[in-house]
Amino acid sequence: MPKIANRTKQIQVFNVPCRIGCNGEGCLCTEVTIQLAAVDADGTRGVRVIDRRLPGSVTFLAGENREVPAFVASSPDVKRAIDRGALRLL
């Protein structure tokens, strides 16, 4: 696992997109249950439950060094921060 250092004096948060075909193992996404009020065709009301997976995020404290999974280091936002010099691969 690569180690990344935050070189700035402020907290940085990066959204990490969920991998294609994610099953929740080895990924940072979280499962969220949404309950919606629905009106059926016959006019009765009911509750519709939707389960979704939402992408996670990684937070680097000021001056923090942290080991992260390889897919985090290859995400577009983290790559841009490395190119800017805000983060550094160790």
C-alpha positions as a LaTeX table, in Angstrom:
\begin{tabular}{lrrr}
\hline
Residue & $x$ (\AA) & $y$ (\AA) & $z$ (\AA) \\
\hline
Met1 & 0.00 & 0.00 & 0.00 \\
Pro2 & 1.38 & 3.42 & $-0.91$ \\
Lys3 & 1.97 & 6.01 & 1.78 \\
Ile4 & 0.78 & 9.58 & 1.16 \\
Ala5 & 1.81 & 12.71 & 3.07 \\
Asn6 & $-0.22$ & 15.92 & 3.34 \\
Arg7 & 2.26 & 18.76 & 2.76 \\
Thr8 & $-0.16$ & 21.62 & 3.53 \\
Lys9 & $-1.12$ & 23.24 & 6.82 \\
Gln10 & $-4.80$ & 22.43 & 6.43 \\
Ile11 & $-7.11$ & 19.42 & 6.31 \\
Gln12 & $-7.73$ & 17.97 & 2.85 \\
Val13 & $-10.71$ & 15.76 & 1.96 \\
Phe14 & $-10.88$ & 13.76 & $-1.26$ \\
Asn15 & $-13.90$ & 11.92 & $-2.65$ \\
Val16 & $-12.95$ & 8.45 & $-3.86$ \\
Pro17 & $-15.22$ & 7.07 & $-6.59$ \\
Cys18 & $-16.63$ & 3.59 & $-6.11$ \\
Arg19 & $-15.01$ & 0.94 & $-8.26$ \\
Ile20 & $-17.03$ & $-0.68$ & $-11.05$ \\
Gly21 & $-18.56$ & $-3.93$ & $-9.88$ \\
Cys22 & $-18.04$ & $-3.03$ & $-6.22$ \\
Asn23 & $-19.34$ & $-5.51$ & $-3.70$ \\
Gly24 & $-18.41$ & $-3.44$ & $-0.64$ \\
Glu25 & $-15.22$ & $-5.33$ & 0.14 \\
Gly26 & $-11.94$ & $-3.50$ & $-0.33$ \\
Cys27 & $-13.69$ & $-0.26$ & $-1.24$ \\
Leu28 & $-14.49$ & 2.93 & 0.67 \\
Cys29 & $-18.12$ & 3.13 & $-0.37$ \\
Thr30 & $-20.95$ & 2.89 & 2.13 \\
Glu31 & $-24.41$ & 1.42 & 1.81 \\
Val32 & $-27.32$ & 3.79 & 2.42 \\
Thr33 & $-31.02$ & 2.91 & 2.71 \\
Ile34 & $-33.50$ & 5.53 & 1.49 \\
Gln35 & $-37.20$ & 5.33 & 2.34 \\
Leu36 & $-39.59$ & 7.12 & 0.00 \\
Ala37 & $-43.34$ & 7.61 & 0.24 \\
Ala38 & $-44.96$ & 6.17 & $-2.86$ \\
Val39 & $-48.51$ & 6.24 & $-4.22$ \\
Asp40 & $-49.56$ & 3.01 & $-5.93$ \\
Ala41 & $-51.74$ & 2.84 & $-9.06$ \\
Asp42 & $-54.83$ & 2.04 & $-6.96$ \\
Gly43 & $-54.28$ & 5.20 & $-4.84$ \\
Thr44 & $-52.91$ & 3.59 & $-1.69$ \\
Arg45 & $-49.79$ & 4.93 & $-0.08$ \\
Gly46 & $-46.82$ & 2.87 & 0.81 \\
Val47 & $-43.14$ & 3.06 & 1.56 \\
Arg48 & $-40.57$ & 2.24 & $-1.09$ \\
Val49 & $-37.11$ & 1.26 & 0.17 \\
Ile50 & $-34.07$ & 1.84 & $-2.03$ \\
Asp51 & $-30.60$ & 0.52 & $-1.15$ \\
Arg52 & $-27.71$ & 2.44 & $-2.72$ \\
Arg53 & $-23.94$ & 2.46 & $-2.49$ \\
Leu54 & $-22.35$ & 5.91 & $-2.15$ \\
Pro55 & $-18.68$ & 6.69 & $-2.73$ \\
Gly56 & $-16.53$ & 7.34 & 0.31 \\
Ser57 & $-13.89$ & 9.92 & 1.11 \\
Val58 & $-10.39$ & 10.12 & 2.55 \\
Thr59 & $-9.37$ & 12.86 & 4.99 \\
Phe60 & $-5.75$ & 13.89 & 5.47 \\
Leu61 & $-4.98$ & 16.01 & 8.53 \\
Ala62 & $-2.36$ & 18.77 & 8.26 \\
Gly63 & 1.09 & 17.18 & 7.97 \\
Glu64 & $-0.29$ & 13.64 & 8.26 \\
Asn65 & 1.39 & 10.60 & 6.68 \\
Arg66 & $-0.98$ & 7.72 & 5.96 \\
Glu67 & $-1.00$ & 4.40 & 4.17 \\
Val68 & $-3.88$ & 4.15 & 1.71 \\
Pro69 & $-5.10$ & 1.46 & $-0.70$ \\
Ala70 & $-3.66$ & 1.67 & $-4.21$ \\
Phe71 & $-6.99$ & 2.67 & $-5.77$ \\
Val72 & $-7.08$ & 5.79 & $-3.54$ \\
Ala73 & $-3.68$ & 6.92 & $-4.80$ \\
Ser74 & $-4.86$ & 6.44 & $-8.39$ \\
Ser75 & $-8.11$ & 8.41 & $-8.04$ \\
Pro76 & $-8.26$ & 11.61 & $-10.17$ \\
Asp77 & $-8.58$ & 14.07 & $-7.25$ \\
Val78 & $-5.62$ & 12.60 & $-5.39$ \\
Lys79 & $-3.50$ & 12.55 & $-8.57$ \\
Arg80 & $-4.23$ & 16.25 & $-9.14$ \\
Ala81 & $-3.25$ & 17.07 & $-5.54$ \\
Ile82 & 0.03 & 15.18 & $-6.00$ \\
Asp83 & 0.73 & 17.10 & $-9.23$ \\
Arg84 & $-0.01$ & 20.41 & $-7.41$ \\
Gly85 & 2.37 & 19.47 & $-4.61$ \\
Ala86 & $-0.30$ & 19.41 & $-1.89$ \\
Leu87 & 0.21 & 15.67 & $-1.38$ \\
Arg88 & 3.36 & 13.60 & $-1.74$ \\
Leu89 & 3.82 & 9.87 & $-2.35$ \\
Leu90 & 6.31 & 8.38 & 0.08 \\
\hline
\end{tabular}
